[in-house]
Amino acid sequence: MKSASITRLIAWLVAIALIALPVIGVLQGWFASDRWPVRTLQVQAEFKHVSADELRAAVAPELRTGFFALDLERVRNAVAALPWVAQVEARKRWPDTLELRVLELHPFAHWGQGRLLGGDGRLFVVPGADAVPNLPHLSGPDDRVSDVVNFYQQAQRDFAPFRLRVDAVDLSERGSWSLQLSNGGAVVIGRDQPEQRLARFVSVMPMLMQGRNGAFVYADLRYSNGFAVKWPDAAPAAPATESKNTASTTNHAPARDA
């Protein structure tokens, strides 16, 4: 009696195995992948920095397992590993389609050397990062990204009435600020009250520009009560002091910070 029970149990296990193994094999891609292949890859993407060929090559190894065994997590990881990819969504659609939605990284600025700053505040590295055109160059400690971006945006607004762009902003390790403008002019601002010093300088720029054809090549704002400006046709920079609504040059430089 006991032997008969054992025999029936073994028969049931064999029957279950015969049913389960083919299902498991299909789901794992062990066999029959050619019977339910993935025939179609549909991609929604910008194709600005990531090409369709790159996406196909990234997912091709995963497609060999067939529709049922296709691992969407592995697909997402393979695509996310590509340069310029910010986010990936993947799903299967019966009977033979893999759908991808790929979001690319959008660079806002260069950050230091070899890195880009995304619009979402993310720092990232891609091949040829330094050659990406039409982006400002920002630099500073990585934990001061938001401060540098905010200062850059404020400086852009300050110089916009003069049809000048801010091409570069640098925040040194010691906390000193400097700018490079689209006309080639350099502005050294220093550490103390950079927003106020820049605003003071911009407020008198209309007077500084009167009667001059060229733009300044250098401005030093690190003075407590004024600034120094160098013009293309001028001798070394003479400090300018501010008095009410006028600006004048003087031969004696006021005190300035480092």
Wavefront OBJ file of the C-alpha trace (Angstrom):
o trace
v 0.000 0.000 0.000
v 2.802 2.348 0.931
v 4.668 1.453 -2.244
v 1.593 2.265 -4.340
v 1.283 5.703 -2.684
v 4.918 6.468 -3.414
v 4.448 5.386 -7.020
v 1.426 7.659 -7.422
v 3.335 10.573 -5.874
v 6.229 10.059 -8.265
v 3.791 9.891 -11.182
v 2.206 13.184 -10.103
v 5.604 14.851 -9.788
v 6.631 13.627 -13.215
v 3.375 14.903 -14.686
v 3.804 18.309 -13.043
v 7.391 18.486 -14.254
v 6.357 17.619 -17.803
v 3.868 20.482 -17.706
v 5.964 23.007 -15.803
v 9.328 22.548 -17.503
v 8.185 23.661 -20.964
v 6.549 26.741 -19.444
v 9.643 27.550 -17.409
v 11.856 26.900 -20.425
v 9.883 29.324 -22.570
v 9.846 31.979 -19.856
v 13.578 31.606 -19.272
v 14.393 31.537 -22.976
v 15.925 28.046 -22.813
v 14.056 26.973 -25.941
v 11.281 28.012 -28.336
v 12.558 31.596 -28.481
v 12.301 31.365 -32.266
v 8.663 30.353 -31.915
v 7.720 33.593 -30.115
v 10.369 36.050 -31.292
v 10.402 39.799 -30.780
v 9.954 41.049 -34.314
v 9.309 44.754 -33.775
v 11.168 47.429 -31.796
v 9.243 50.666 -31.396
v 11.158 53.628 -29.971
v 9.949 57.027 -28.865
v 12.950 59.322 -28.473
v 14.354 62.695 -29.491
v 17.297 61.173 -31.404
v 19.303 64.318 -30.761
v 22.282 62.724 -29.036
v 21.206 59.054 -29.036
v 20.764 57.302 -32.384
v 18.348 54.551 -33.371
v 21.308 52.311 -34.254
v 22.739 52.682 -30.738
v 19.416 51.732 -29.186
v 18.995 48.679 -31.425
v 22.523 47.507 -30.649
v 21.950 47.929 -26.904
v 18.800 45.782 -26.790
v 19.733 43.227 -29.476
v 21.308 40.687 -27.046
v 18.164 40.731 -24.902
v 15.817 40.118 -27.835
v 17.322 36.696 -28.569
v 15.512 35.150 -25.595
v 12.089 35.577 -27.214
v 8.991 37.500 -26.198
v 8.163 35.644 -22.970
v 11.687 35.505 -21.598
v 12.522 39.103 -22.465
v 13.673 40.761 -19.225
v 12.504 44.375 -19.226
v 14.798 45.342 -16.357
v 17.835 44.154 -18.316
v 16.570 46.068 -21.349
v 16.220 49.256 -19.308
v 19.697 48.848 -17.819
v 21.256 48.246 -21.232
v 19.709 51.398 -22.685
v 20.352 53.511 -19.568
v 24.069 52.686 -19.863
v 24.266 54.602 -23.149
v 25.705 58.135 -23.041
v 23.103 60.923 -23.037
v 20.292 58.682 -21.763
v 18.462 60.167 -18.774
v 15.504 57.823 -18.372
v 14.147 54.657 -20.020
v 10.707 53.086 -20.051
v 10.244 49.605 -21.574
v 7.246 47.351 -22.035
v 6.195 44.344 -24.113
v 3.162 44.351 -26.358
v 1.709 41.066 -27.565
v 2.494 39.291 -29.734
v 5.987 40.414 -30.804
v 6.747 44.031 -29.929
v 9.138 45.750 -27.542
v 8.319 49.412 -26.892
v 10.904 51.879 -25.595
v 10.530 55.468 -24.468
v 13.882 57.162 -24.076
v 14.454 60.582 -22.509
v 17.770 62.267 -23.205
v 19.880 64.436 -20.949
v 19.551 68.152 -21.723
v 22.788 70.032 -21.073
v 22.420 73.460 -19.509
v 26.098 74.363 -19.270
v 29.651 73.076 -19.282
v 30.878 72.395 -15.768
v 34.625 72.617 -15.310
v 36.557 70.348 -17.659
v 35.010 67.292 -19.291
v 31.603 67.465 -17.614
v 28.202 68.887 -18.410
v 25.500 70.236 -16.150
v 21.985 69.114 -16.986
v 18.873 71.213 -16.716
v 17.876 69.058 -13.755
v 21.079 69.930 -11.887
v 22.756 66.601 -12.672
v 26.472 66.540 -13.508
v 27.339 63.993 -16.171
v 30.114 62.895 -18.505
v 29.657 62.033 -22.183
v 32.161 61.568 -25.023
v 33.178 64.922 -26.483
v 31.582 66.883 -23.637
v 33.985 69.816 -23.992
v 33.064 70.210 -27.683
v 29.308 70.654 -27.136
v 28.589 74.134 -28.575
v 26.436 77.074 -27.499
v 26.612 76.451 -23.760
v 27.976 78.730 -21.025
v 31.014 77.559 -19.095
v 30.403 77.338 -15.372
v 32.823 76.112 -12.744
v 33.101 75.854 -8.997
v 32.978 73.300 -6.175
v 30.485 70.530 -6.933
v 28.504 71.297 -3.780
v 27.967 74.890 -4.992
v 26.308 74.058 -8.314
v 23.022 75.751 -7.434
v 24.820 78.900 -6.216
v 26.797 79.176 -9.454
v 23.699 78.636 -11.590
v 21.720 81.251 -9.645
v 24.540 83.776 -9.944
v 24.873 83.075 -13.662
v 21.153 83.643 -14.219
v 21.203 86.878 -12.235
v 24.243 88.129 -14.152
v 22.493 87.274 -17.427
v 19.582 89.488 -16.406
v 21.932 92.291 -15.312
v 23.785 92.437 -18.630
v 20.822 91.748 -20.929
v 19.930 95.469 -21.349
v 23.405 95.975 -22.835
v 22.947 93.079 -25.267
v 25.692 91.168 -23.538
v 25.638 87.485 -22.613
v 27.500 85.892 -19.749
v 29.649 83.211 -21.391
v 31.397 81.969 -18.248
v 31.118 82.089 -14.474
v 33.822 80.845 -12.135
v 33.628 80.403 -8.387
v 37.076 79.655 -6.987
v 37.789 77.347 -4.085
v 38.360 80.470 -1.975
v 34.914 81.795 -2.884
v 35.933 84.491 -5.368
v 33.630 85.159 -8.350
v 34.534 86.138 -11.897
v 32.679 86.421 -15.216
v 33.493 86.338 -18.918
v 31.163 88.276 -21.219
v 30.240 87.675 -24.853
v 32.197 90.774 -25.938
v 35.368 89.299 -24.455
v 35.309 91.449 -21.345
v 36.404 89.886 -18.052
v 34.786 90.895 -14.766
v 36.482 90.041 -11.476
v 34.017 90.440 -8.617
v 35.696 88.936 -5.577
v 34.266 87.248 -2.488
v 32.311 89.849 -0.555
v 28.753 90.770 -1.577
v 29.143 89.692 -5.211
v 25.502 90.393 -6.169
v 25.609 93.926 -4.761
v 28.968 94.714 -6.362
v 27.827 93.495 -9.735
v 24.580 95.466 -9.483
v 26.530 98.604 -8.575
v 28.784 98.187 -11.585
v 25.915 97.532 -13.990
v 24.022 100.587 -12.717
v 26.792 102.937 -13.909
v 27.623 101.133 -17.140
v 25.527 103.520 -19.265
v 27.707 106.400 -18.064
v 30.902 104.404 -18.525
v 29.949 103.594 -22.105
v 29.209 107.196 -23.104
v 31.549 108.391 -25.823
v 33.252 105.026 -26.225
v 33.079 102.856 -29.319
v 34.651 99.745 -27.819
v 33.666 97.616 -24.866
v 35.790 97.325 -21.766
v 38.251 94.426 -21.694
v 38.550 94.118 -17.921
v 36.659 95.276 -14.865
v 37.803 94.754 -11.287
v 34.965 95.115 -8.783
v 36.939 94.076 -5.700
v 36.953 97.588 -4.255
v 34.910 98.628 -1.257
v 33.704 101.892 -2.829
v 34.207 101.523 -6.585
v 35.841 99.519 -9.370
v 38.607 99.638 -11.954
v 37.961 99.412 -15.695
v 40.378 98.848 -18.550
v 39.467 99.844 -22.092
v 41.040 98.544 -25.326
v 42.685 101.894 -26.068
v 43.676 102.665 -22.502
v 46.707 102.278 -20.305
v 46.565 99.866 -17.346
v 43.256 99.924 -15.516
v 42.508 103.025 -13.510
v 40.204 102.585 -10.512
v 36.818 104.246 -10.814
v 34.947 105.482 -7.770
v 31.243 105.958 -7.411
v 29.733 109.173 -6.100
v 25.965 109.440 -6.178
v 25.058 109.183 -9.887
v 28.498 109.764 -11.367
v 31.617 107.701 -11.931
v 35.112 109.118 -12.331
v 38.673 107.866 -12.500
v 41.251 108.430 -9.823
v 44.933 107.653 -9.482
v 44.528 106.143 -6.008
v 42.886 102.745 -5.747
v 40.411 102.221 -2.906
v 40.846 99.191 -0.697
v 39.729 95.919 -2.264
v 39.232 92.371 -1.131
v 41.251 89.382 -2.321
l 1 2 3 4 5 6 7 8 9 10 11 12 13 14 15 16 17 18 19 20 21 22 23 24 25 26 27 28 29 30 31 32 33 34 35 36 37 38 39 40 41 42 43 44 45 46 47 48 49 50 51 52 53 54 55 56 57 58 59 60 61 62 63 64 65 66 67 68 69 70 71 72 73 74 75 76 77 78 79 80 81 82 83 84 85 86 87 88 89 90 91 92 93 94 95 96 97 98 99 100 101 102 103 104 105 106 107 108 109 110 111 112 113 114 115 116 117 118 119 120 121 122 123 124 125 126 127 128 129 130 131 132 133 134 135 136 137 138 139 140 141 142 143 144 145 146 147 148 149 150 151 152 153 154 155 156 157 158 159 160 161 162 163 164 165 166 167 168 169 170 171 172 173 174 175 176 177 178 179 180 181 182 183 184 185 186 187 188 189 190 191 192 193 194 195 196 197 198 199 200 201 202 203 204 205 206 207 208 209 210 211 212 213 214 215 216 217 218 219 220 221 222 223 224 225 226 227 228 229 230 231 232 233 234 235 236 237 238 239 240 241 242 243 244 245 246 247 248 249 250 251 252 253 254 255 256 257 258
